[in-house]
Amino acid sequence: MKSLLLSRARLFAPVLVAVVGLQSANALAQAPPAPTIAWMPESVPLNNGSASVTVSWDMWWGNNGNRWKLKQNGTVVHTAALTPNGQNAQHATHTLNLAAAGNYSFVVDLCNGSGASEQCTASAPRSVTVGGSSGGSDGLTWPAPLLEHNRPYANSTNAVVAAYFVEWGIYGRAFPVRKMPTSNLSHIIYAFIAICGPNDSLLAANPQGYQALMQECADQPDYTVTIHDRNAALDTSYPGDTSTTPIRGNFGQLIRAKAAQPGLKILPSIGGWTLSDPFYHLANDPARRTTFINSAIQFLQTYTFFDGIDLDWEYPGGGGANDLLGAATDRAGYNALLTELRTALDALGAQNNRQYLLTAAVGAAPAKIAAVDYAVAAQKLDLVFAMSYDYYGGWNNVLGHQAGLREAPGLTAPGWNGSATIANLRAAGVPAAKLVLGVAMYGRGWQGLSGVQNGNPFSGTAAGAASPGTWENGVFDYRQIESAFLGGENGSGAGGYVAGYDATAEAAWVWNASAGKLISFESSRSARAKGQFARSNGLAGVFGWEIDADNGRILNAMHEGLGHGSANADSLFADDFQVHTP
């Protein structure tokens, strides 16, 4: 997903914000921050009656501990002293030799003090199966165990709880399908599937990715739906894969997830910010639309675990990655594309005795909504994923809440918040029951802030996108924000940053006055507020972009806002999601 374009009007009126108070020095001295256990294999074989398991952990920043403890299934099996070093990072490792098959859970306690005065903070648990497991042809348990801070929830309201999984996440992000908390999701949207043909935006942003797409399209007509990164989608091997495995890669992993969770809906998202150019060329051309739709149907017939199509045209009418594309005629072209694709999906469903979803990710800005004829589009779509984030960001120097739920008077422009986006979509003709509110699992930041008034960073002026970001300048994964800048889920700030929350807008931020950096982000509090908003307004549910950026806190909060309580993961989503009936 990519930023919405905003006028360059500068907004200076101050807004009241709530700054989280700093904890007392004594409290910080007593309890270190939570340590994080590094990645561990989920399954380890027994060799000659023994299995070696190494547990490593890190505490990235904060008050140091003087001792750590390793718990195995709740029992301390190792302790070691540490040398405190101010606020700097701490790390340790220990290897265990296990002689019995079974399921093992490990927790690290980082402690200060001794005896009765000792104060410890526990990590999130890590689970390992030794000597065998169950559930999948790969010998691993499916659904995959919940990792990091993800907790199991029962979807008692049968709401949409969706997330986008990015194809490239298996590389630098080291986030394969098995790291997804699939048992906590009703829908997975796979980003992205490409379209052969003119792709100048991709060429400009990612020449290597463009060359990969050209190779994939070499023997296919323009406007054919196609895999983009074959290595990620189909060729990378995972446990249980062999040279004869028909489908490997992300798709093979999604097949295993689906087999263990039949009610889970998985959709290929066609398009995206840098892959939307072909839409402008095909939407108003009947022959090109036919090529696109026929290939989309063939795609579903080839990869039968998918449950429909998600269209992510950014954006009908223009305002996407390519400034040269977009026209008023896109409005009629979008209608024709959705109408014909809906007809084709219904025909395929009748043939297969199956119902296929047709969904769309849509722009949240008032102009993006006005460019689409939702009175027609909403009739064809089962769900509308409103991208209610990227309202503000480092692409310009206008400061504001990047994913705010409500307007902050004097700070954010009218229409540039989640509740306004939903109101505008409903007024345009989209039923509330088809709307899914977007939750950002990341933040956007600026640097070079100056002219800040009364401690309110949004009153200042920025000088560009904050650098470096997690993966690109100006963009920060929630996981990094919590550990490096927030100091915990409910922290008051870390690493020179101070945390704040705008209770009017339901929007979180951290800022570093000395470094002149500000990050606006979705917190567990604001994500919970979005879930509550969706529930109280009769929306279909909520979705997150993108799941690899979350450590579990945001998805947990989405469930809590929707009113979902904890449950055994095996009982989640027992009832199938109701889809469009032709």
C-alpha positions in Angstrom: 0.0 0.0 0.0 1.2 3.5 -0.6 0.6 7.0 0.5 -2.4 9.1 -0.4 -1.6 12.4 -2.0 -2.3 15.5 0.1 -2.4 19.1 -0.7 0.6 21.0 0.4 -1.3 23.3 2.7 0.5 23.5 6.0 -1.5 23.0 9.1 -0.3 24.9 12.2 -3.1 25.0 14.7 -2.1 23.1 17.8 -4.1 20.1 19.2 -4.3 18.9 22.7 -2.5 15.6 23.1 -2.0 13.3 26.0 1.6 12.5 26.8 2.2 9.3 28.6 3.9 10.1 31.9 7.4 8.7 32.5 7.7 5.9 35.0 9.6 6.7 38.1 13.3 6.0 38.1 12.8 3.6 41.0 10.3 1.5 38.9 12.6 1.3 36.0 15.5 0.2 38.2 13.4 -2.7 39.6 12.1 -4.3 36.4 14.0 -4.6 33.1 12.2 -4.5 29.7 11.0 -7.8 28.4 13.7 -9.9 26.6 12.9 -11.3 23.1 13.8 -15.0 22.3 15.3 -15.3 18.9 13.9 -17.5 16.2 14.0 -21.2 16.9 13.0 -24.2 14.8 9.5 -25.4 15.6 10.4 -29.1 15.2 13.7 -30.8 16.2 14.4 -34.6 15.6 15.7 -37.0 18.2 19.1 -38.3 17.2 20.3 -41.3 19.2 17.9 -40.4 21.9 18.9 -36.7 22.2 17.9 -33.4 20.7 20.0 -30.2 21.0 18.0 -26.9 21.4 19.7 -23.5 21.7 17.8 -20.6 23.3 19.1 -17.1 22.5 17.6 -13.9 23.7 18.1 -10.1 23.3 17.0 -7.1 25.3 17.4 -4.2 22.8 17.4 -1.1 25.1 16.6 -0.2 28.6 17.5 -0.8 32.2 19.8 -3.8 32.4 19.2 -7.0 34.4 21.8 -8.6 36.6 20.6 -12.2 36.1 18.6 -14.3 33.7 16.6 -17.5 34.0 15.5 -20.0 31.4 12.2 -21.8 32.1 11.3 -25.0 30.4 7.6 -25.8 30.6 7.4 -23.5 33.6 10.4 -24.9 35.5 13.8 -23.0 35.8 16.4 -25.2 34.1 19.2 -22.6 33.8 20.3 -19.4 35.5 23.3 -17.1 34.8 24.6 -13.8 36.0 24.8 -10.7 33.8 26.9 -7.6 34.0 24.7 -4.5 33.8 25.9 -1.8 31.3 23.6 1.2 31.7 20.8 1.2 29.1 22.6 -0.8 26.5 21.4 -4.0 24.8 21.9 -7.4 26.6 22.2 -10.8 25.0 22.8 -14.4 26.2 22.4 -17.9 25.0 22.2 -21.4 26.4 22.0 -24.9 24.8 19.9 -27.7 26.2 20.1 -31.4 25.5 16.6 -33.0 25.6 16.2 -36.7 25.9 12.4 -37.1 25.5 10.0 -36.5 22.7 7.3 -34.0 23.3 6.2 -30.3 23.2 8.5 -27.8 25.0 7.7 -24.2 25.9 10.6 -21.9 26.8 10.5 -18.5 28.6 13.3 -16.2 29.5 13.1 -14.1 32.7 15.3 -11.0 32.8 15.8 -10.0 36.5 17.2 -7.3 38.7 18.0 -7.6 42.4 18.2 -10.7 44.5 16.2 -12.6 47.0 12.9 -11.1 48.1 13.7 -7.8 46.2 14.3 -9.5 42.9 12.1 -8.2 40.0 11.8 -10.2 36.8 10.3 -9.5 33.4 9.3 -12.5 31.2 9.7 -12.9 27.5 7.0 -14.2 25.2 7.1 -18.0 25.0 8.8 -20.0 22.2 7.6 -23.5 21.5 9.5 -26.5 20.1 8.3 -30.0 19.3 11.0 -32.7 19.8 10.9 -36.0 18.1 7.7 -35.7 16.1 4.5 -33.6 15.6 1.2 -33.7 14.0 -1.0 -32.0 11.5 0.7 -31.7 8.1 2.4 -33.8 5.5 5.5 -31.9 6.4 5.6 -33.4 9.9 4.7 -30.0 11.5 1.6 -29.0 13.3 -0.9 -26.8 11.4 -2.2 -24.3 12.1 1.2 -23.1 13.0 1.8 -22.2 16.7 1.2 -18.6 17.7 4.5 -16.7 18.0 5.7 -13.6 19.7 2.8 -11.8 21.5 0.0 -13.4 19.5 -2.8 -14.9 21.7 -5.7 -17.1 20.6 -9.1 -15.5 20.2 -12.5 -16.9 19.4 -14.2 -15.0 16.6 -17.5 -15.0 18.4 -19.0 -12.3 16.1 -17.9 -14.0 12.9 -16.3 -10.7 11.8 -13.7 -10.3 9.1 -10.3 -10.3 10.7 -8.0 -10.1 7.7 -4.4 -9.4 7.0 -2.2 -8.9 3.9 0.8 -11.2 3.6 3.5 -9.9 1.3 5.2 -12.3 -1.1 8.6 -10.7 -0.6 8.4 -11.1 3.2 10.3 -14.4 3.0 13.5 -12.5 2.2 14.9 -9.7 4.4 11.9 -9.8 6.7 12.4 -13.6 7.2 8.6 -14.0 7.5 7.3 -17.2 5.9 3.7 -18.3 6.0 4.3 -20.4 9.1 5.0 -17.2 11.1 1.5 -15.9 10.4 -1.0 -16.3 13.2 -3.4 -18.0 10.8 -5.6 -19.4 13.5 -6.4 -15.7 14.4 -7.3 -14.7 10.9 -10.5 -15.2 8.9 -9.0 -13.9 5.6 -5.4 -13.9 4.2 -4.8 -11.6 1.3 -1.7 -12.5 -0.7 0.2 -9.5 -2.0 0.7 -9.3 -4.9 -0.2 -11.0 -8.1 0.9 -9.2 -11.3 -0.5 -8.4 -14.7 1.6 -8.7 -17.9 1.8 -5.6 -20.0 2.9 -2.0 -19.4 4.5 -1.8 -16.0 6.5 1.4 -16.0 5.8 2.0 -12.3 7.5 -1.3 -11.4 10.4 -0.5 -13.7 11.0 2.8 -11.9 10.7 1.5 -8.4 12.2 -2.0 -8.7 14.2 -2.7 -11.9 15.1 -6.2 -10.7 11.5 -7.0 -10.0 10.6 -5.7 -13.4 13.0 -8.0 -15.1 11.6 -11.0 -13.1 8.1 -10.0 -14.3 9.2 -9.7 -17.9 10.7 -13.2 -17.8 7.4 -14.5 -16.3 5.4 -12.8 -19.1 7.7 -13.8 -22.0 5.3 -16.5 -23.2 2.0 -14.9 -22.0 -0.1 -12.2 -23.7 -0.3 -8.7 -22.3 -3.0 -8.3 -19.6 -2.6 -11.9 -18.4 -2.7 -12.4 -14.6 0.6 -14.0 -13.5 2.9 -15.0 -10.7 5.5 -12.2 -10.1 8.2 -13.8 -8.0 8.2 -17.5 -8.9 10.9 -18.4 -6.4 8.9 -17.0 -3.5 5.5 -18.2 -4.6 6.3 -21.7 -6.0 9.9 -22.7 -5.8 11.3 -22.2 -2.3 11.4 -25.5 -0.4 10.1 -25.9 3.2 10.0 -28.9 5.5 8.3 -31.8 3.8 8.9 -30.5 0.2 10.7 -32.6 -2.3 11.6 -32.3 -6.0 8.3 -34.0 -6.7 6.1 -31.8 -4.5 3.7 -30.2 -7.1 3.4 -26.8 -5.4 6.1 -25.5 -3.0 6.9 -22.0 -1.8 4.4 -19.7 -0.3 1.6 -21.4 -2.2 2.5 -24.8 -0.8 2.6 -23.4 2.7 -0.8 -21.7 2.2 -2.2 -25.0 1.0 -1.1 -26.6 4.3 -2.6 -23.8 6.3 -5.9 -24.1 4.4 -6.0 -27.9 4.9 -5.8 -27.4 8.7 -8.3 -24.5 8.7 -10.9 -25.1 6.0 -12.9 -22.0 6.9 -9.9 -19.7 6.3 -10.4 -17.6 3.1 -7.2 -16.9 1.1 -7.4 -14.3 -1.7 -4.7 -13.3 -4.3 -4.5 -9.5 -4.5 -4.0 -8.4 -8.1 -2.2 -5.1 -8.5 -0.8 -2.9 -5.7 1.0 0.4 -5.8 3.7 -0.5 -8.3 1.7 -3.2 -10.2 -1.4 -1.2 -11.1 -0.4 0.3 -14.4 -2.0 -2.4 -16.6 -5.4 -1.7 -15.1 -5.5 1.8 -16.7 -4.8 0.2 -20.1 -7.3 -2.7 -19.9 -10.3 -1.4 -18.0 -11.9 0.4 -20.9 -10.9 -2.1 -23.6 -13.3 -5.1 -23.9 -10.8 -7.4 -25.5 -8.1 -6.7 -22.9 -10.7 -7.1 -20.1 -11.5 -10.5 -21.5 -7.9 -11.5 -21.5 -7.5 -10.4 -17.9 -10.7 -12.1 -16.7 -10.1 -15.3 -18.5 -6.6 -15.5 -17.0 -7.9 -14.7 -13.6 -10.3 -17.6 -13.8 -7.5 -19.9 -15.1 -5.4 -18.8 -12.1 -8.1 -19.9 -9.7 -8.5 -23.2 -11.5 -4.7 -23.8 -11.3 -4.3 -22.7 -7.6 -7.5 -24.1 -6.2 -6.8 -23.1 -2.6 -7.6 -19.5 -3.4 -11.2 -18.4 -2.6 -11.7 -15.6 -5.1 -10.0 -12.4 -6.3 -9.0 -9.2 -4.5 -8.5 -6.2 -6.8 -6.0 -3.6 -5.7 -6.1 -1.0 -8.5 -4.3 2.1 -7.1 -6.2 4.1 -8.2 -9.1 4.5 -10.7 -9.0 8.0 -12.0 -5.3 8.5 -11.2 -3.2 9.5 -8.2 -1.2 6.3 -8.1 2.5 5.6 -8.7 2.4 6.7 -12.3 1.5 10.4 -12.6 0.8 9.9 -16.3 -2.0 7.5 -15.9 -5.6 8.0 -14.8 -8.7 9.5 -16.5 -12.4 10.1 -15.8 -13.2 7.2 -18.0 -11.7 4.8 -15.4 -15.0 5.2 -13.6 -16.9 3.3 -16.3 -14.0 0.9 -16.9 -13.9 -0.1 -13.2 -17.6 -0.8 -13.3 -17.2 -2.9 -16.4 -14.3 -4.8 -15.0 -16.1 -5.6 -11.7 -19.3 -6.6 -13.5 -17.7 -9.0 -15.9 -15.3 -10.5 -13.3 -18.3 -11.0 -10.9 -20.2 -12.8 -13.7 -17.1 -15.0 -14.5 -16.6 -15.9 -10.8 -20.2 -16.8 -10.4 -20.0 -19.1 -13.5 -16.9 -20.8 -12.1 -18.7 -21.2 -8.8 -21.7 -22.8 -10.4 -19.3 -25.2 -12.3 -17.4 -26.1 -9.1 -20.3 -26.0 -6.6 -18.4 -23.3 -4.8 -18.8 -19.6 -4.0 -16.0 -17.2 -4.9 -15.3 -13.9 -3.2 -14.7 -10.7 -5.1 -13.1 -8.0 -3.0 -11.3 -4.7 -3.5 -8.7 -2.6 -1.7 -9.8 1.0 -2.1 -8.4 4.5 -1.6 -9.5 6.4 1.5 -9.1 10.0 0.5 -12.3 11.9 -0.5 -11.1 12.3 -4.1 -10.3 8.6 -4.5 -13.8 7.7 -3.3 -15.4 10.2 -5.6 -13.6 8.7 -8.6 -15.4 5.4 -8.3 -19.1 4.7 -8.9 -19.8 2.7 -5.7 -23.5 2.5 -6.4 -22.5 -0.1 -9.0 -19.2 -1.4 -7.6 -20.7 -2.2 -4.2 -23.3 -4.5 -5.9 -20.5 -6.6 -7.4 -18.1 -6.7 -4.4 -18.4 -9.0 -1.3 -16.0 -6.9 0.8 -14.4 -3.4 0.4 -11.1 -3.1 2.2 -10.8 0.6 3.0 -7.2 1.6 3.2 -7.7 3.9 6.2 -4.0 4.7 6.7 -1.3 6.7 4.9 -3.3 9.8 5.4 0.0 11.6 6.2 3.7 10.6 5.7 7.2 11.6 4.8 6.5 12.1 1.1 5.9 15.7 2.1 6.4 17.8 5.1 2.8 18.1 6.2 2.5 16.6 9.7 -0.5 14.6 10.8 -1.8 11.3 12.1 -1.0 8.7 9.4 -3.8 6.3 10.5 -6.1 8.3 12.8 -9.6 7.1 13.4 -11.2 10.6 13.8 -10.4 14.1 12.9 -8.1 16.1 15.1 -9.4 19.6 14.8 -6.8 22.0 13.5 -4.3 19.2 12.8 -5.8 16.9 10.2 -7.8 17.9 7.1 -11.5 17.0 6.9 -12.0 13.6 5.4 -8.5 12.4 6.2 -9.3 9.9 8.9 -10.9 6.4 9.2 -14.3 7.4 10.4 -14.6 10.0 7.6 -13.5 7.4 5.0 -16.2 5.0 6.2 -18.8 7.7 6.2 -17.9 8.8 2.6 -17.9 5.2 1.3 -21.3 4.6 2.9 -22.7 7.8 1.4 -21.3 6.7 -2.0 -23.3 3.5 -1.8 -21.3 0.9 0.0 -23.3 -1.0 2.7 -21.7 -1.0 6.1 -21.8 -4.8 6.2 -19.4 -4.9 3.3 -16.9 -2.4 4.7 -13.6 -3.6 6.3 -11.7 -0.9 8.2 -7.9 -0.8 7.7 -5.4 -1.0 10.5 -1.8 0.0 10.0 0.7 -2.4 11.4 3.4 0.2 11.0 4.1 3.9 11.4 5.3 6.8 9.2 7.9 9.3 10.3 9.5 12.6 9.6 12.9 14.1 10.5 14.3 17.6 10.8 11.4 18.9 12.9 11.7 22.6 13.8 9.4 25.3 15.2 7.7 23.0 17.7 5.3 24.9 20.0 4.4 24.0 23.5 5.8 20.5 23.3 3.4 19.5 20.5 5.5 18.0 17.7 2.7 18.3 15.2 2.9 22.1 15.5 6.4 22.0 13.9 7.7 21.7 10.3 9.5 18.6 9.0 12.3 18.3 6.5 11.6 14.9 4.9 11.1 11.3 5.7 12.7 9.9 8.8 15.9 7.9 8.0 16.5 5.1 8.3 13.2 3.3 8.4 12.8 -0.4 9.1 12.9 -1.3 5.4 12.6 2.0 3.7 12.9 5.6 4.8 9.9 7.0 6.6 8.3 3.6 7.3 8.7 1.7 10.6 7.3 -1.7 11.5 5.2 -1.7 14.7 7.5 -4.4 16.0 10.5 -2.0 15.8 8.5 0.9 17.2 7.5 -1.0 20.3 10.9 -2.3 21.1 13.2 0.6 20.0 11.1 3.8 20.4 8.1 2.9 22.7 9.7 0.7 25.3 6.9 -1.9 25.5 3.3 -2.1 24.4 2.3 0.6 26.9 5.7 2.2 27.3 6.3 5.9 27.8 9.2 6.1 25.3 12.6 4.6 24.7 15.9 5.5 22.9 15.4 9.2 23.4 11.7 9.2 22.2 8.7 10.2 24.2 5.3 8.6 23.6 2.1 10.4 23.2 -1.6 9.7 22.3 -4.2 11.9 20.8 -7.4 10.6 22.4 -9.6 12.7 20.0 -8.1 11.2 16.9 -7.3 7.8 18.5 -3.8 8.1 17.2 -0.4 7.3 18.7 3.0 8.9 18.2 6.5 9.0 19.5 8.9 11.9 19.0 12.6 12.6 19.8 13.0 16.3 20.4 16.8 16.3 20.3 16.9 14.2 17.1 14.0 16.1 15.5 12.2 12.9 14.6 8.5 12.1 14.8 6.7 8.8 14.1 2.9 8.5 13.8 1.7 5.0 14.2 -1.1 2.5 15.0 -0.8 1.3 18.6 -2.7 -1.5 20.4 -4.9 1.3 21.8 -5.8 2.8 18.5 -6.2 -0.6 16.8 -8.6 -1.6 19.6 -10.5 1.7 19.0 -10.8 0.8 15.3 -12.2 -2.7 16.2 -14.7 -1.1 18.5 -15.7 1.4 15.8 -16.2 -1.4 13.3 -18.4 -3.3 15.7 -20.5 -0.4 16.8 -21.1 0.8 13.2 -22.0 -2.6 11.8 -19.0 -3.0 9.6 -17.8 -6.4 8.3 -14.7 -6.1 10.4 -11.1 -5.0 10.3 -7.9 -5.8 8.3 -4.2 -5.1 8.8 -1.4 -4.1 6.4 1.0 -5.9 6.6 1.1 -8.9 9.0 4.9 -9.3 9.0 5.3 -5.9 10.6 3.2 -6.9 13.7 4.5 -8.7 16.8 1.0 -9.8 17.7 0.0 -6.7 19.7 -2.0 -5.0 16.9 -3.8 -8.2 15.8 -4.7 -9.0 19.4 -6.1 -5.4 19.8 -8.2 -5.8 16.6 -9.8 -8.9 18.1 -10.4 -7.2 21.5 -12.0 -4.2 19.9 -14.4 -6.5 18.0 -15.3 -8.0 21.4 -13.5 -11.4 20.9 -12.3 -13.2 24.0 -9.5 -15.8 24.4 -10.2 -19.3 23.3 -8.6 -22.6 22.3 -7.1 -22.0 18.9 -8.6 -25.2 17.5 -12.1 -23.7 17.8 -11.4 -20.5 15.9 -13.5 -19.7 12.8 -15.5 -22.9 12.9 -18.3 -21.1 11.0 -17.6 -20.3 7.4 -17.7 -16.6 6.3 -20.8 -15.9 4.3 -20.0 -14.9 0.7 -21.8 -13.3 -2.2 -24.8 -15.2 -3.5 -25.3 -14.8 -7.2 
